[in-house]
Amino acid sequence: MTYRERERTLSAPEDWSVPVLALDGTTAEHREPLHLDALYYDTPDLRLLAHGVTLRRRTGGDDAGWHLKLPAPGDARDELRRPLGADAQALPTVLPGPAGTPVPPEELTRLVVGLARGDTLVPVARVRTERRTTVLRRTGDDDAPLVEVAEDKVATERVAPPGARAHPTNTAPHAGETGAWREIEVELAPAGLGTDDPEALLAAVVDALVAAGASEEPGGPKLARALGAPHDAGRPRTAGAGRRTRKATTAGEVVVAYLREQVDALVRRDPEVRRDVPDAVHRSRVAARRLRSALATFRPVLDRDATEPVREELAWWGRVLGEARDAEVARDRVHDVLERLPEELVVGPVRARVVDELDARYRDALRGAVAQMSERRYLDLLTSLEAIAATPPLTDGASAPAADVLPSLARKAWKRTRRRARAAAAADGPRREELLHDVRKAAKRARYAGEAMSGVIGKDAGRFARRFEAVQDALGDHHDAVALGRDLRALGMQANLSGENGFSYGLLVGIERQRADRALEEHEVAWARARRGRYRRWTRA
């Protein structure tokens, strides 16, 4: 079972206690104190924590069990819970060696194989908490807590496995080291998350506690504090943060910031792809494409001997994800079109045949991708990418000012797109379709180049990126419509051979042809704008 966790952390003086919370329409209730005993698992070098992920076995309270917490949009986290099963007894006061501790369930550990790179997960810390909880409910509703306020007295003990390397603080963990502190957690319950404005509800409770003497603290898992890691250990990089750079930045600094941002995005999407989170395949594929494009665009500042093998592996991984993504896009497109059509135009079992067939393709492709995500080739790719991000293979040219080096690289991307657009305009038939696909890929590289440079160049690079994004989007729609029309014709022929009415299939094919034609018209408009000199004048710098 999965729960969305949205909480804020506060501190308070030792003699402080939760005040009477008098929010309109709510009633406060104090629960019996709890003793919680959690054993946290990670790799010896804490790779899960480095990516904002924690895995624990906890006894005590209504939610005793195995808890895997994964980053979610904003500051939220998704908590996946599994029961303790037959091994539900409390841990002994003195922990046995790693071989004697409970083994995490495979259904949770398989979700973090990519983060752990196949390493065994071992106990790294024990966190014992004395908790007093106050819950806020809607007045008159005894079954739906809105907010839980927990006063926690926390005691921790490090469990450093043999051979442990330095953790995110670069301070070696020592087995048996202890720590203790007091904190207040304010968490939205499921009913609170379902209110019209959950953020306002959470803020109102926090404000009331701060007004009573508490202080808001930077959020983060208890494990990070137990191990002495920064409070933001594992927090994802803000999209675009690496691009907001000062004018004096070197070319290497701009490129490295962008690469790190995309590597971080790709690695963080790994558990989401394994869980089949909506749009996860797409986002992971985009991160892989951005990385591959950046390694090509910025060749003058990167050592090609180190990056070209990684580019080849990114191309392979993009193809693997592409099979699933293309089927997902086609399935969702047909579903949406059929939902909008009048019922009298949907003749026979076309909905079941087409949507189910495309969904089956997606499921098969996703299963294939997830299977490969546990193979050495994929895990080695992630390792190589993180090595490039940690120790970038820069050339001597990387030390030059970014404003002197990068614009010319964007210009090369523009010229590459122009050459391919001219070739596509001179062709026709199937050959033109192939060349338009090449134009799309070139436009994508130009777009990503502009995005990566926008922080140091400014609005000119941003406008450049948006112009090529419009070209990319139009040609993407065209490509998807042509491919889907081809699939629908094939499915229609199968239906006809089975004795089904082919009317709706023909209608769907016609709709996709219209979409393809309309997308080409949009491409012509987008390309006419993208090639205007004012959008690339900055690339001559």
Stockholm file with secondary structure:
# STOCKHOLM 1.0

chainA/1-541         MTYRERERTLSAPEDWSVPVLALDGTTAEHREPLHLDALYYDTPDLRLLAHGVTLRRRTGGDDAGWHLKLPAPGDARDELRRPLGADAQALPTVLPGPAGTPVPPEELTRLVVGLARGDTLVPVARVRTERRTTVLRRTGDDDAPLVEVAEDKVATERVAPPGARAHPTNTAPHAGETGAWREIEVELAPAGLGTDDPEALLAAVVDALVAAGASEEPGGPKLARALGAPHDAGRPRTAGAGRRTRKATTAGEVVVAYLREQVDALVRRDPEVRRDVPDAVHRSRVAARRLRSALATFRPVLDRDATEPVREELAWWGRVLGEARDAEVARDRVHDVLERLPEELVVGPVRARVVDELDARYRDALRGAVAQMSERRYLDLLTSLEAIAATPPLTDGASAPAADVLPSLARKAWKRTRRRARAAAAADGPRREELLHDVRKAAKRARYAGEAMSGVIGKDAGRFARRFEAVQDALGDHHDAVALGRDLRALGMQANLSGENGFSYGLLVGIERQRADRALEEHEVAWARARRGRYRRWTRA
#=GR chainA/1-541 SS CEEEECEEEEECCTTCCCCCCCCTTEEEEECCCEEEEEEEEECTTCHHHHTTCEEEEEESSTTCEEEEEEECSTTCEEEEEECCTTCCSCCCSSCCCGGGSCCCCHHHHGGGHHHHTTCCCEEEEEEEEEEEEEEEEETTCSSCEEEEEEEEEEEEEECCCTTCCCCTTSSCCCTTCEEEEEEEEEEECHHHHTSSCHHHHHHHHHHHHHHTTCEEECCCCHHHHHTTCCTTTTCCCCTTGGGCCCTTCBHHHHHHHHHHHHHHHHHHHHHHHHHTCTTHHHHHHHHHHHHHHHHHHTGGGBCHHHHHHHHHHHHHHHHHHHHHHHHHHHHHHHHHHHHHSCGGGSCSTHHHHHHHHHHHHHHHHHHHHHHHTTSHHHHHHHHHHHHHHHSCCBCGGGGSBHHHHHHHHHHHHHHHHHHHHHHHHTCCHHHHHHHHHHHHHHHHHHHHHHHHHHHHHCHHHHHHHHHHHHHHHHHHHHHHHHHHHHHHHHHHHHHHHTTCCCHHHHHHHHHHHHHHHHHHHHHHHHHHHHTCGGGTGGGGC
#=GC SS_cons         CEEEECEEEEECCTTCCCCCCCCTTEEEEECCCEEEEEEEEECTTCHHHHTTCEEEEEESSTTCEEEEEEECSTTCEEEEEECCTTCCSCCCSSCCCGGGSCCCCHHHHGGGHHHHTTCCCEEEEEEEEEEEEEEEEETTCSSCEEEEEEEEEEEEEECCCTTCCCCTTSSCCCTTCEEEEEEEEEEECHHHHTSSCHHHHHHHHHHHHHHTTCEEECCCCHHHHHTTCCTTTTCCCCTTGGGCCCTTCBHHHHHHHHHHHHHHHHHHHHHHHHHTCTTHHHHHHHHHHHHHHHHHHTGGGBCHHHHHHHHHHHHHHHHHHHHHHHHHHHHHHHHHHHHHSCGGGSCSTHHHHHHHHHHHHHHHHHHHHHHHTTSHHHHHHHHHHHHHHHSCCBCGGGGSBHHHHHHHHHHHHHHHHHHHHHHHHTCCHHHHHHHHHHHHHHHHHHHHHHHHHHHHHCHHHHHHHHHHHHHHHHHHHHHHHHHHHHHHHHHHHHHHHTTCCCHHHHHHHHHHHHHHHHHHHHHHHHHHHHTCGGGTGGGGC
//
